[in-house]
Amino acid sequence: MHRSKKILIIEDEKDISRILKDYLTKNNYQAAIAGTGQDGLKMIDMLEPDYIILDIMLPDMEGIDLCRKIRERNNVPIMILSARGSDTDKLLGFGFGADDYMTKPFSITELLARINAHFRRYESMGTVYHDPDSLRFGSLEINKKAYQVTVNGNEVSLSAKEFELLYHLAIHKNQVFSKPQLLDAIWGYANYGDENTVTVYIRRLREKLEADPSNPVYLKTIWGVGYKFSAD
């Protein structure tokens, strides 16, 4: 890393936030803490963090609401921490723009591994990615430069990770990927990832892109194997 990345921890449990800050600092990150959602919003403007760790339960607002407010301002990567680990809760978090999700209690080494993987992946993308800037499949158009997707000429709002998953599948049209392969390609890790994350993201993409999400045209499930983007 060329400079020390700044990570903002928005967490009201002081023991957890202190441990996180100390651990991240020891691993060459700059870490700051906000104990409330309002303080978190102020510190985002002040610090311009490279990454946010966000607790879903805050004293002054729901973390999901804060995630939505952050997304209205910028695309800083957000990892949600939650005591709730169901697919429904993950779907809600990802729906409001979260990039990753960990369930409490969590492994701090796993959390660090995920953050490290995120930054490694984005640094490598800057030098390696030479894929086409625009893809078109019938009424669906995917513009990599603008991180923009349109269906029948209407723009569809996608989070950064939703876009990256769709783009990865689309440039490898008709190729089947397992969940671990997609975790590694999009999130930068397979060993630490929850495979349900991929399931939730595919579900979100179908809801946004497919005329009938239960009978998808583009994002196909290959039972027992994984997913593919169908370009037949």
MDAnalysis code that builds the backbone (N, CA, C; Angstrom):
import MDAnalysis as mda
import numpy as np

u = mda.Universe.empty(696, n_residues=232, atom_resindex=np.repeat(np.arange(232), 3), trajectory=True)
u.add_TopologyAttr("name", ["N", "CA", "C"] * 232)
u.add_TopologyAttr("resid", np.arange(1, 233))
u.add_TopologyAttr("resname", ["MET", "HIS", "ARG", "SER", "LYS", "LYS", "ILE", "LEU", "ILE", "ILE", "GLU", "ASP", "GLU", "LYS", "ASP", "ILE", "SER", "ARG", "ILE", "LEU", "LYS", "ASP", "TYR", "LEU", "THR", "LYS", "ASN", "ASN", "TYR", "GLN", "ALA", "ALA", "ILE", "ALA", "GLY", "THR", "GLY", "GLN", "ASP", "GLY", "LEU", "LYS", "MET", "ILE", "ASP", "MET", "LEU", "GLU", "PRO", "ASP", "TYR", "ILE", "ILE", "LEU", "ASP", "ILE", "MET", "LEU", "PRO", "ASP", "MET", "GLU", "GLY", "ILE", "ASP", "LEU", "CYS", "ARG", "LYS", "ILE", "ARG", "GLU", "ARG", "ASN", "ASN", "VAL", "PRO", "ILE", "MET", "ILE", "LEU", "SER", "ALA", "ARG", "GLY", "SER", "ASP", "THR", "ASP", "LYS", "LEU", "LEU", "GLY", "PHE", "GLY", "PHE", "GLY", "ALA", "ASP", "ASP", "TYR", "MET", "THR", "LYS", "PRO", "PHE", "SER", "ILE", "THR", "GLU", "LEU", "LEU", "ALA", "ARG", "ILE", "ASN", "ALA", "HIS", "PHE", "ARG", "ARG", "TYR", "GLU", "SER", "MET", "GLY", "THR", "VAL", "TYR", "HIS", "ASP", "PRO", "ASP", "SER", "LEU", "ARG", "PHE", "GLY", "SER", "LEU", "GLU", "ILE", "ASN", "LYS", "LYS", "ALA", "TYR", "GLN", "VAL", "THR", "VAL", "ASN", "GLY", "ASN", "GLU", "VAL", "SER", "LEU", "SER", "ALA", "LYS", "GLU", "PHE", "GLU", "LEU", "LEU", "TYR", "HIS", "LEU", "ALA", "ILE", "HIS", "LYS", "ASN", "GLN", "VAL", "PHE", "SER", "LYS", "PRO", "GLN", "LEU", "LEU", "ASP", "ALA", "ILE", "TRP", "GLY", "TYR", "ALA", "ASN", "TYR", "GLY", "ASP", "GLU", "ASN", "THR", "VAL", "THR", "VAL", "TYR", "ILE", "ARG", "ARG", "LEU", "ARG", "GLU", "LYS", "LEU", "GLU", "ALA", "ASP", "PRO", "SER", "ASN", "PRO", "VAL", "TYR", "LEU", "LYS", "THR", "ILE", "TRP", "GLY", "VAL", "GLY", "TYR", "LYS", "PHE", "SER", "ALA", "ASP"])
u.atoms.positions = np.array([
    [0.844, -1.183, 0.000],
    [0.000, 0.000, 0.000],
    [0.889, 1.246, 0.000],
    [0.552, 2.196, -0.829],
    [1.386, 3.380, -0.949],
    [1.246, 4.311, 0.245],
    [0.084, 4.364, 0.836],
    [-0.099, 5.176, 2.037],
    [-0.973, 4.398, 3.005],
    [-0.942, 4.810, 4.249],
    [-1.737, 4.135, 5.262],
    [-3.209, 4.442, 5.043],
    [-4.007, 3.415, 4.832],
    [-5.430, 3.604, 4.573],
    [-6.161, 4.000, 5.865],
    [-7.178, 4.836, 5.693],
    [-7.958, 5.327, 6.841],
    [-9.251, 4.522, 6.977],
    [-9.454, 3.980, 8.170],
    [-10.646, 3.188, 8.442],
    [-11.428, 3.818, 9.588],
    [-12.698, 4.057, 9.344],
    [-13.578, 4.615, 10.376],
    [-14.426, 3.503, 10.965],
    [-14.386, 3.374, 12.289],
    [-15.174, 2.373, 13.007],
    [-16.364, 3.084, 13.647],
    [-17.566, 2.774, 13.208],
    [-18.779, 3.367, 13.796],
    [-19.426, 2.289, 14.642],
    [-19.169, 2.350, 15.928],
    [-19.527, 1.270, 16.849],
    [-19.679, 1.867, 18.243],
    [-20.811, 1.578, 18.925],
    [-21.043, 2.166, 20.244],
    [-20.526, 1.293, 21.391],
    [-20.195, 0.020, 21.115],
    [-19.619, -0.822, 22.163],
    [-18.131, -0.515, 22.264],
    [-17.759, 0.147, 23.363],
    [-16.401, 0.689, 23.474],
    [-15.325, -0.390, 23.467],
    [-15.606, -1.526, 24.082],
    [-14.605, -2.601, 24.091],
    [-14.304, -3.077, 22.677],
    [-15.363, -3.256, 21.886],
    [-15.172, -3.731, 20.518],
    [-14.439, -2.688, 19.681],
    [-14.872, -1.436, 19.764],
    [-14.251, -0.398, 18.938],
    [-12.788, -0.189, 19.310],
    [-12.473, -0.272, 20.595],
    [-11.080, -0.089, 21.024],
    [-10.194, -1.228, 20.524],
    [-10.703, -2.459, 20.641],
    [-9.938, -3.612, 20.160],
    [-9.711, -3.509, 18.653],
    [-10.764, -3.151, 17.932],
    [-10.639, -2.992, 16.486],
    [-9.619, -1.921, 16.128],
    [-9.702, -0.793, 16.787],
    [-8.778, 0.304, 16.490],
    [-7.342, -0.116, 16.752],
    [-7.092, -0.730, 17.906],
    [-5.727, -1.147, 18.253],
    [-5.197, -2.162, 17.247],
    [-6.040, -3.113, 16.872],
    [-5.604, -4.177, 15.964],
    [-5.317, -3.626, 14.570],
    [-6.190, -2.735, 14.090],
    [-5.985, -2.148, 12.772],
    [-4.745, -1.259, 12.755],
    [-4.529, -0.516, 13.845],
    [-3.352, 0.346, 13.936],
    [-2.070, -0.485, 13.896],
    [-2.066, -1.599, 14.611],
    [-0.894, -2.488, 14.611],
    [-0.634, -3.072, 13.235],
    [-1.658, -3.100, 12.407],
    [-1.523, -3.651, 11.056],
    [-1.470, -2.556, 9.992],
    [-0.950, -1.408, 10.397],
    [-0.577, -0.324, 9.475],
    [-1.753, 0.427, 8.849],
    [-2.900, 0.416, 9.535],
    [-4.011, 1.264, 9.119],
    [-4.149, 2.436, 10.082],
    [-4.703, 3.527, 9.579],
    [-5.125, 4.621, 10.457],
    [-6.572, 4.347, 10.845],
    [-6.850, 4.285, 12.124],
    [-8.199, 3.944, 12.567],
    [-8.759, 5.030, 13.475],
    [-10.030, 5.352, 13.268],
    [-10.731, 6.326, 14.105],
    [-12.071, 5.726, 14.503],
    [-12.630, 6.240, 15.610],
    [-13.861, 5.685, 16.175],
    [-14.935, 6.763, 16.263],
    [-16.163, 6.381, 15.908],
    [-17.350, 7.200, 16.165],
    [-18.342, 6.326, 16.920],
    [-18.909, 6.861, 18.009],
    [-19.797, 6.069, 18.848],
    [-21.268, 6.187, 18.503],
    [-21.612, 7.126, 17.612],
    [-23.006, 7.304, 17.201],
    [-23.064, 7.506, 15.682],
    [-24.250, 7.390, 15.140],
    [-24.416, 7.611, 13.719],
    [-24.127, 9.039, 13.308],
    [-24.595, 9.998, 14.099],
    [-24.361, 11.410, 13.780],
    [-22.875, 11.741, 13.814],
    [-22.179, 11.231, 14.838],
    [-20.731, 11.454, 14.897],
    [-20.043, 10.795, 13.701],
    [-20.558, 9.628, 13.298],
    [-19.993, 8.950, 12.144],
    [-20.105, 9.787, 10.882],
    [-21.271, 10.395, 10.649],
    [-21.457, 11.236, 9.468],
    [-20.505, 12.428, 9.482],
    [-20.326, 13.035, 10.652],
    [-19.406, 14.182, 10.758],
    [-17.972, 13.749, 10.461],
    [-17.582, 12.591, 11.008],
    [-16.202, 12.130, 10.827],
    [-15.925, 11.692, 9.394],
    [-16.957, 11.216, 8.702],
    [-16.775, 10.868, 7.288],
    [-16.382, 12.112, 6.503],
    [-17.062, 13.218, 6.774],
    [-16.741, 14.472, 6.077],
    [-15.350, 14.972, 6.442],
    [-14.962, 14.788, 7.710],
    [-13.663, 15.279, 8.177],
    [-12.502, 14.402, 7.701],
    [-12.672, 13.081, 7.824],
    [-11.563, 12.157, 7.601],
    [-11.462, 11.653, 6.167],
    [-12.603, 11.625, 5.446],
    [-12.658, 10.995, 4.123],
    [-12.022, 9.599, 4.183],
    [-12.627, 8.690, 4.958],
    [-12.034, 7.364, 5.149],
    [-12.036, 6.532, 3.868],
    [-11.126, 5.568, 3.838],
    [-11.042, 4.647, 2.711],
    [-11.934, 3.436, 2.913],
    [-12.402, 3.240, 4.156],
    [-13.190, 2.047, 4.482],
    [-13.939, 2.340, 5.772],
    [-15.165, 1.803, 5.888],
    [-15.981, 2.003, 7.096],
    [-16.420, 0.655, 7.644],
    [-16.246, 0.484, 8.953],
    [-16.807, -0.665, 9.671],
    [-17.999, -0.136, 10.451],
    [-19.179, -0.645, 10.173],
    [-20.418, -0.057, 10.694],
    [-21.239, -1.074, 11.478],
    [-21.457, -0.780, 12.748],
    [-22.341, -1.615, 13.570],
    [-23.786, -1.323, 13.188],
    [-24.587, -2.369, 13.108],
    [-25.958, -2.188, 12.650],
    [-26.866, -1.614, 13.742],
    [-26.453, -1.744, 15.016],
    [-27.255, -1.229, 16.138],
    [-26.510, -0.080, 16.801],
    [-26.982, 1.141, 16.586],
    [-26.367, 2.334, 17.162],
    [-27.375, 3.034, 18.064],
    [-26.915, 3.827, 19.033],
    [-27.840, 4.430, 19.997],
    [-28.787, 5.467, 19.410],
    [-28.387, 6.128, 18.318],
    [-29.205, 7.216, 17.790],
    [-29.891, 6.897, 16.467],
    [-29.471, 5.826, 15.796],
    [-30.124, 5.455, 14.532],
    [-29.751, 4.029, 14.165],
    [-30.559, 3.420, 13.299],
    [-30.241, 2.093, 12.788],
    [-29.048, 2.185, 11.843],
    [-28.152, 1.220, 11.953],
    [-27.005, 1.204, 11.058],
    [-27.405, 1.132, 9.596],
    [-28.525, 0.461, 9.311],
    [-29.012, 0.372, 7.927],
    [-29.360, 1.760, 7.400],
    [-30.012, 2.580, 8.242],
    [-30.344, 3.949, 7.832],
    [-29.078, 4.769, 7.598],
    [-28.086, 4.557, 8.469],
    [-26.824, 5.277, 8.311],
    [-26.124, 4.842, 7.025],
    [-26.167, 3.564, 6.731],
    [-25.581, 3.056, 5.495],
    [-26.208, 3.753, 4.288],
    [-27.516, 3.884, 4.323],
    [-28.205, 4.571, 3.212],
    [-27.766, 6.031, 3.106],
    [-27.647, 6.711, 4.245],
    [-27.207, 8.118, 4.248],
    [-25.789, 8.247, 3.693],
    [-24.912, 7.321, 4.074],
    [-23.539, 7.354, 3.571],
    [-23.533, 7.178, 2.066],
    [-24.342, 6.234, 1.578],
    [-24.388, 5.962, 0.142],
    [-24.887, 7.154, -0.667],
    [-25.687, 7.999, -0.037],
    [-26.155, 9.200, -0.733],
    [-25.013, 10.179, -0.964],
    [-23.943, 10.032, -0.167],
    [-22.816, 10.965, -0.237],
    [-21.657, 10.430, -1.070],
    [-21.300, 9.166, -0.876],
    [-20.146, 8.618, -1.600],
    [-20.197, 7.095, -1.624],
    [-19.189, 6.512, -2.287],
    [-19.130, 5.061, -2.477],
    [-18.058, 4.398, -1.625],
    [-17.706, 4.996, -0.496],
    [-16.715, 4.383, 0.381],
    [-17.168, 2.968, 0.753],
    [-16.277, 1.976, 0.706],
    [-16.666, 0.603, 1.061],
    [-17.145, 0.523, 2.511],
    [-18.212, -0.232, 2.724],
    [-18.811, -0.375, 4.059],
    [-18.922, -1.852, 4.414],
    [-18.380, -2.212, 5.582],
    [-18.606, -3.533, 6.148],
    [-19.553, -3.396, 7.327],
    [-20.651, -4.134, 7.308],
    [-21.611, -4.108, 8.401],
    [-21.271, -5.199, 9.410],
    [-21.324, -4.829, 10.701],
    [-21.224, -5.796, 11.792],
    [-22.605, -5.930, 12.416],
    [-23.049, -7.165, 12.622],
    [-24.388, -7.357, 13.152],
    [-24.470, -8.637, 13.960],
    [-25.307, -8.599, 14.992],
    [-25.610, -9.810, 15.753],
    [-26.633, -10.657, 15.019],
    [-27.230, -10.085, 13.963],
    [-28.231, -10.797, 13.176],
    [-27.580, -11.299, 11.894],
    [-27.650, -12.604, 11.658],
    [-26.921, -13.177, 10.537],
    [-27.770, -13.852, 9.484],
    [-29.075, -13.622, 9.505],
    [-29.929, -14.292, 8.529],
    [-29.733, -13.692, 7.133],
    [-30.124, -14.461, 6.112],
    [-30.056, -13.949, 4.748],
    [-30.896, -12.692, 4.573],
    [-32.018, -12.625, 5.304],
    [-32.893, -11.457, 5.202],
    [-32.171, -10.205, 5.677],
    [-31.447, -10.310, 6.792],
    [-30.708, -9.158, 7.312],
    [-29.573, -8.770, 6.371],
    [-28.900, -9.772, 5.809],
    [-27.834, -9.481, 4.849],
    [-28.408, -8.806, 3.613],
    [-29.541, -9.313, 3.147],
    [-30.196, -8.738, 1.981],
    [-30.534, -7.277, 2.226],
    [-31.008, -6.970, 3.431],
    [-31.340, -5.593, 3.781],
    [-30.098, -4.720, 3.769],
    [-29.017, -5.231, 4.383],
    [-27.774, -4.464, 4.426],
    [-27.206, -4.225, 3.044],
    [-27.134, -5.265, 2.223],
    [-26.607, -5.117, 0.882],
    [-27.510, -4.231, 0.036],
    [-28.800, -4.288, 0.313],
    [-29.744, -3.477, -0.435],
    [-29.539, -1.986, -0.229],
    [-29.004, -1.615, 0.928],
    [-28.744, -0.203, 1.208],
    [-27.302, 0.177, 0.921],
    [-26.558, -0.722, 0.264],
    [-25.243, -0.328, -0.229],
    [-24.048, -0.874, 0.513],
    [-24.248, -1.780, 1.470],
    [-23.101, -2.377, 2.150],
    [-22.327, -3.271, 1.184],
    [-21.006, -3.355, 1.397],
    [-20.151, -4.172, 0.530],
    [-19.816, -5.514, 1.152],
    [-19.866, -5.586, 2.469],
    [-19.528, -6.827, 3.158],
    [-20.319, -6.869, 4.461],
    [-20.359, -8.051, 5.077],
    [-21.232, -8.261, 6.231],
    [-20.608, -9.333, 7.107],
    [-20.421, -9.045, 8.392],
    [-19.923, -10.038, 9.335],
    [-20.857, -10.107, 10.534],
    [-21.047, -11.312, 11.027],
    [-21.962, -11.543, 12.142],
    [-21.184, -11.640, 13.446],
    [-21.664, -10.915, 14.460],
    [-21.065, -10.999, 15.799],
    [-21.493, -12.293, 16.477],
    [-20.606, -12.936, 17.258],
    [-19.193, -12.588, 17.448],
    [-18.394, -12.954, 16.207],
    [-17.361, -12.170, 15.922],
    [-16.598, -12.380, 14.706],
    [-15.116, -12.552, 15.039],
    [-14.399, -13.115, 14.089],
    [-12.953, -13.272, 14.211],
    [-12.274, -11.997, 13.725],
    [-11.456, -11.393, 14.570],
    [-10.790, -10.152, 14.179],
    [-9.753, -10.407, 13.091],
    [-9.161, -11.601, 13.083],
    [-8.209, -11.919, 12.012],
    [-8.934, -12.087, 10.680],
    [-10.155, -12.635, 10.729],
    [-10.947, -12.745, 9.508],
    [-11.336, -11.369, 9.000],
    [-11.747, -10.487, 9.910],
    [-12.113, -9.132, 9.520],
    [-10.936, -8.444, 8.836],
    [-9.733, -8.564, 9.437],
    [-8.545, -7.963, 8.835],
    [-8.256, -8.574, 7.472],
    [-8.414, -9.889, 7.349],
    [-8.165, -10.557, 6.071],
    [-9.101, -10.026, 4.993],
    [-10.347, -9.788, 5.348],
    [-11.307, -9.268, 4.367],
    [-10.930, -7.846, 3.937],
    [-10.537, -7.027, 4.902],
    [-10.147, -5.648, 4.574],
    [-8.892, -5.646, 3.703],
    [-7.912, -6.443, 4.078],
    [-6.684, -6.534, 3.276],
    [-7.003, -6.985, 1.854],
    [-7.889, -7.976, 1.737],
    [-8.255, -8.494, 0.415],
    [-8.921, -7.415, -0.426],
    [-9.755, -6.619, 0.224],
    [-10.423, -5.528, -0.498],
    [-9.406, -4.581, -1.121],
    [-8.437, -4.136, -0.338],
    [-7.468, -3.175, -0.853],
    [-6.524, -3.812, -1.877],
    [-6.144, -5.064, -1.666],
    [-5.303, -5.741, -2.654],
    [-6.012, -5.831, -3.994],
    [-7.301, -6.167, -3.916],
    [-8.059, -6.346, -5.150],
    [-8.180, -5.036, -5.919],
    [-8.463, -3.945, -5.228],
    [-8.648, -2.682, -5.932],
    [-7.338, -2.130, -6.464],
    [-6.230, -2.394, -5.761],
    [-4.937, -1.965, -6.286],
    [-4.578, -2.755, -7.539],
    [-4.876, -4.064, -7.546],
    [-4.568, -4.876, -8.722],
    [-5.469, -4.517, -9.898],
    [-6.713, -4.132, -9.616],
    [-7.636, -3.753, -10.689],
    [-7.116, -2.566, -11.475],
    [-6.431, -1.653, -10.768],
    [-5.931, -0.453, -11.432],
    [-4.867, -0.750, -12.472],
    [-4.180, -1.886, -12.353],
    [-3.090, -2.193, -13.279],
    [-3.401, -3.358, -14.208],
    [-4.366, -4.207, -13.835],
    [-4.576, -5.436, -14.586],
    [-5.827, -5.408, -15.461],
    [-6.856, -4.705, -15.005],
    [-8.137, -4.773, -15.698],
    [-8.062, -4.146, -17.099],
    [-8.289, -4.935, -18.143],
    [-8.337, -4.410, -19.504],
    [-9.565, -4.964, -20.221],
    [-10.632, -5.122, -19.486],
    [-11.853, -5.676, -20.062],
    [-12.622, -4.582, -20.796],
    [-13.547, -4.960, -21.669],
    [-14.296, -3.959, -22.437],
    [-15.091, -3.020, -21.536],
    [-15.182, -1.765, -21.979],
    [-15.859, -0.752, -21.172],
    [-17.376, -0.858, -21.259],
    [-17.891, -1.401, -22.338],
    [-19.340, -1.450, -22.519],
    [-19.761, -2.823, -23.048],
    [-20.804, -3.370, -22.436],
    [-21.363, -4.652, -22.849],
    [-22.856, -4.468, -23.088],
    [-23.373, -5.153, -24.099],
    [-24.811, -5.055, -24.379],
    [-25.374, -6.436, -24.662],
    [-26.485, -6.746, -24.009],
    [-27.188, -8.009, -24.202],
    [-28.676, -7.697, -24.294],
    [-29.173, -7.609, -25.515],
    [-30.578, -7.247, -25.692],
    [-30.853, -5.873, -25.112],
    [-31.786, -5.794, -24.182],
    [-32.149, -4.503, -23.580],
    [-31.247, -4.116, -22.417],
    [-30.319, -5.006, -22.057],
    [-29.422, -4.762, -20.921],
    [-28.088, -4.221, -21.410],
    [-27.681, -3.060, -20.865],
    [-26.385, -2.470, -21.205],
    [-25.592, -2.221, -19.929],
    [-24.318, -2.596, -19.964],
    [-23.437, -2.485, -18.800],
    [-22.254, -1.620, -19.201],
    [-22.090, -0.474, -18.529],
    [-21.006, 0.460, -18.826],
    [-20.017, 0.463, -17.667],
    [-18.833, -0.111, -17.902],
    [-17.847, -0.259, -16.831],
    [-17.268, 1.076, -16.386],
    [-16.982, 1.963, -17.341],
    [-16.359, 3.249, -16.988],
    [-17.252, 4.052, -16.053],
    [-18.548, 4.051, -16.334],
    [-19.495, 4.836, -15.540],
    [-20.096, 4.049, -14.388],
    [-19.751, 2.748, -14.282],
    [-20.406, 1.872, -13.289],
    [-21.921, 2.024, -13.407],
    [-22.400, 1.930, -14.633],
    [-23.809, 2.200, -14.925],
    [-24.436, 1.034, -15.674],
    [-25.663, 0.707, -15.288],
    [-26.422, -0.351, -15.949],
    [-27.778, 0.209, -16.350],
    [-28.188, -0.085, -17.575],
    [-29.518, 0.334, -18.026],
    [-30.270, -0.874, -18.566],
    [-31.570, -0.863, -18.378],
    [-32.469, -1.870, -18.938],
    [-33.548, -1.122, -19.701],
    [-33.662, -1.406, -20.999],
    [-34.604, -0.676, -21.866],
    [-34.372, 0.831, -21.791],
    [-33.114, 1.224, -21.659],
    [-32.767, 2.637, -21.623],
    [-32.929, 3.294, -20.271],
    [-33.469, 2.570, -19.282],
    [-33.672, 3.131, -17.951],
    [-32.541, 2.687, -17.024],
    [-31.930, 3.658, -16.338],
    [-30.813, 3.338, -15.459],
    [-31.290, 2.555, -14.238],
    [-30.527, 1.533, -13.880],
    [-30.801, 0.711, -12.704],
    [-29.733, 1.007, -11.662],
    [-30.162, 1.333, -10.461],
    [-29.220, 1.683, -9.397],
    [-28.620, 0.421, -8.785],
    [-27.298, 0.279, -8.917],
    [-26.582, -0.853, -8.338],
    [-25.491, -0.346, -7.405],
    [-25.232, -1.095, -6.350],
    [-24.073, -0.805, -5.515],
    [-22.819, -1.220, -6.284],
    [-21.651, -0.799, -5.791],
    [-20.397, -1.122, -6.469],
    [-20.206, -2.637, -6.587],
    [-20.474, -3.359, -5.500],
    [-20.284, -4.804, -5.518],
    [-21.307, -5.501, -6.423],
    [-22.540, -5.007, -6.440],
    [-23.537, -5.574, -7.352],
    [-23.070, -5.418, -8.798],
    [-22.570, -4.224, -9.111],
    [-22.093, -3.981, -10.468],
    [-20.932, -4.909, -10.803],
    [-19.978, -5.029, -9.881],
    [-18.784, -5.829, -10.155],
    [-19.129, -7.309, -10.350],
    [-20.075, -7.804, -9.570],
    [-20.503, -9.187, -9.736],
    [-21.166, -9.380, -11.099],
    [-22.068, -8.471, -11.451],
    [-22.738, -8.560, -12.748],
    [-21.731, -8.475, -13.886],
    [-20.816, -7.533, -13.809],
    [-19.837, -7.335, -14.878],
    [-18.941, -8.566, -15.032],
    [-18.508, -9.113, -13.898],
    [-17.638, -10.289, -13.939],
    [-18.341, -11.458, -14.628],
    [-19.593, -11.689, -14.285],
    [-20.342, -12.773, -14.918],
    [-20.574, -12.487, -16.400],
    [-20.858, -11.210, -16.713],
    [-21.194, -10.863, -18.099],
    [-19.998, -10.967, -19.033],
    [-18.796, -10.576, -18.566],
    [-17.638, -10.667, -19.466],
    [-17.198, -12.118, -19.650],
    [-17.684, -12.990, -18.771],
    [-17.430, -14.428, -18.927],
    [-18.754, -15.139, -19.242],
    [-19.491, -14.569, -20.162],
    [-20.837, -15.068, -20.470],
    [-20.823, -16.572, -20.733],
    [-21.863, -17.211, -20.204],
    [-22.089, -18.657, -20.351],
    [-21.074, -19.525, -19.611],
    [-20.164, -18.887, -18.848],
    [-19.219, -19.658, -18.028],
    [-19.788, -19.791, -16.624],
    [-19.739, -20.985, -16.076],
    [-20.295, -21.230, -14.745],
    [-19.226, -20.996, -13.681],
    [-19.603, -20.237, -12.627],
    [-18.712, -19.963, -11.506],
    [-19.326, -20.503, -10.221],
    [-18.506, -21.125, -9.397],
    [-18.959, -21.555, -8.081],
    [-19.005, -20.342, -7.143],
    [-19.669, -20.493, -6.012],
    [-19.721, -19.397, -5.038],
    [-18.332, -19.021, -4.524],
    [-17.474, -20.005, -4.174],
    [-16.116, -19.623, -3.745],
    [-15.340, -18.863, -4.821],
    [-15.513, -19.245, -6.085],
    [-14.833, -18.533, -7.164],
    [-15.305, -17.084, -7.253],
    [-16.599, -16.862, -7.067],
    [-17.134, -15.500, -7.128],
    [-16.719, -14.683, -5.911],
    [-16.685, -15.319, -4.738],
    [-16.186, -14.616, -3.552],
    [-14.761, -14.149, -3.779],
    [-13.942, -15.010, -4.347],
    [-12.541, -14.670, -4.576],
    [-12.412, -13.578, -5.629],
    [-13.214, -13.652, -6.682],
    [-13.108, -12.690, -7.782],
    [-13.641, -11.313, -7.407],
    [-14.712, -11.254, -6.644],
    [-15.381, -9.977, -6.371],
    [-15.002, -9.390, -5.020],
    [-14.882, -10.238, -4.015],
    [-14.536, -9.742, -2.679],
    [-13.058, -9.928, -2.356],
    [-12.376, -10.748, -3.127],
    [-10.948, -10.923, -2.923],
    [-10.581, -12.029, -1.965],
    [-11.536, -12.806, -1.538],
    [-11.240, -13.920, -0.638],
    [-12.254, -15.029, -0.854],
    [-11.841, -16.243, -0.610],
    [-12.753, -17.379, -0.646],
    [-12.742, -18.107, 0.689],
    [-11.576, -18.189, 1.312],
    [-11.454, -18.962, 2.553],
    [-12.256, -18.368, 3.699],
    [-12.378, -17.022, 3.734],
    [-13.031, -16.364, 4.852],
    [-14.475, -15.991, 4.574],
    [-14.917, -16.177, 3.346],
    [-16.210, -15.631, 2.974],
    [-17.391, -16.526, 3.308],
    [-18.515, -15.898, 3.531],
    [-19.785, -16.594, 3.698],
    [-20.400, -16.736, 2.312],
    [-20.559, -17.964, 1.853],
    [-21.069, -18.186, 0.503],
    [-22.473, -17.638, 0.315],
    [-23.218, -17.458, 1.407],
    [-24.559, -16.884, 1.293],
    [-24.514, -15.444, 0.791],
    [-23.360, -14.776, 0.951],
    [-23.210, -13.420, 0.421],
    [-23.461, -13.418, -1.076],
    [-22.903, -14.388, -1.784],
    [-23.101, -14.476, -3.227],
    [-24.574, -14.722, -3.542],
    [-25.201, -15.613, -2.787],
    [-26.624, -15.909, -2.997],
    [-27.468, -14.647, -2.869],
    [-27.176, -13.863, -1.836],
    [-27.934, -12.637, -1.589],
    [-27.723, -11.635, -2.723],
    [-26.492, -11.500, -3.182],
    [-26.210, -10.552, -4.259],
    [-26.869, -10.968, -5.567],
    [-26.849, -12.242, -5.875],
    [-27.527, -12.722, -7.083],
    [-29.024, -12.422, -6.990],
    [-29.589, -12.643, -5.814],
    [-31.017, -12.362, -5.613],
    [-31.312, -10.884, -5.837],
    [-30.441, -10.018, -5.301],
    [-30.630, -8.576, -5.481],
    [-30.557, -8.195, -6.959],
    [-29.589, -8.733, -7.658],
    [-29.433, -8.409, -9.072],
    [-30.647, -8.872, -9.880],
    [-31.144, -10.052, -9.574],
    [-32.330, -10.532, -10.290],
    [-33.524, -9.623, -10.052],
    [-33.696, -9.177, -8.809],
    [-34.819, -8.293, -8.495],
    [-34.721, -6.979, -9.262],
    [-33.503, -6.523, -9.523],
    [-33.321, -5.238, -10.184],
    [-33.302, -5.332, -11.712],
    [-32.875, -6.489, -12.227],
    [-32.634, -6.582, -13.663],
    [-33.619, -7.452, -14.428],
    [-34.134, -8.468, -13.776],
    [-34.957, -9.451, -14.476],
    [-36.438, -9.065, -14.442],
    [-37.117, -9.251, -15.559],
    [-38.557, -8.986, -15.604],
    [-39.298, -9.923, -14.657],
    [-38.832, -11.170, -14.565],
    [-39.396, -12.156, -13.652],
    [-38.233, -12.783, -12.869],
    [-37.925, -12.253, -11.679],
    [-36.761, -12.734, -10.925],
    [-36.783, -14.229, -10.629],
    [-37.970, -14.818, -10.528],
    [-38.057, -16.251, -10.241],
    [-37.808, -17.094, -11.487],
    [-37.804, -16.455, -12.658],
    [-37.517, -17.144, -13.912],
    [-36.533, -16.299, -14.721],
    [-35.286, -16.200, -14.231],
    [-34.338, -15.240, -14.801],
    [-33.900, -15.581, -16.213],
    [-33.678, -14.533, -16.990],
    [-33.179, -14.679, -18.356],
    [-31.648, -14.637, -18.373],
    [-31.068, -13.737, -17.564],
    [-29.626, -13.521, -17.600],
    [-28.874, -14.313, -16.528],
    [-29.282, -14.173, -15.287],
    [-28.528, -14.733, -14.165],
    [-29.087, -16.100, -13.787],
    [-28.465, -17.120, -14.333],
    [-28.964, -18.481, -14.197],
    [-28.264, -19.219, -13.055],
    [-29.036, -20.021, -12.341],
    [-28.482, -20.942, -11.358],
    [-28.220, -22.285, -12.027],
    [-26.995, -22.780, -11.858],
    [-26.668, -24.132, -12.316],
    [-26.600, -24.982, -11.059],
    [-27.640, -25.741, -10.793],
    [-27.815, -26.409, -9.512],
    [-26.639, -27.329, -9.197],
    [-26.140, -27.170, -7.979],
    [-25.029, -27.985, -7.517],
    [-23.677, -27.480, -7.964],
    [-23.667, -26.412, -8.786],
    [-22.390, -25.904, -9.299],
    [-22.212, -24.426, -8.949],
    [-23.124, -23.574, -9.426],
    [-22.979, -22.138, -9.176],
    [-23.891, -21.321, -10.053],
    [-23.343, -20.255, -10.636],
    [-24.126, -19.313, -11.437],
    [-23.414, -18.995, -12.738],
    [-24.218, -18.574, -13.720],
    [-23.631, -18.078, -14.968],
    [-24.504, -16.961, -15.521],
    [-23.893, -16.137, -16.366],
    [-24.631, -15.125, -17.117],
    [-24.954, -15.737, -18.478],
    [-26.238, -15.899, -18.747],
    [-26.676, -16.537, -19.984],
    [-26.820, -15.502, -21.084],
    [-26.094, -15.718, -22.173],
    [-26.153, -14.793, -23.295],
    [-26.665, -15.489, -24.549],
    [-27.532, -16.463, -24.370],
    [-28.101, -17.190, -25.504],
    [-29.072, -16.303, -26.273],
])
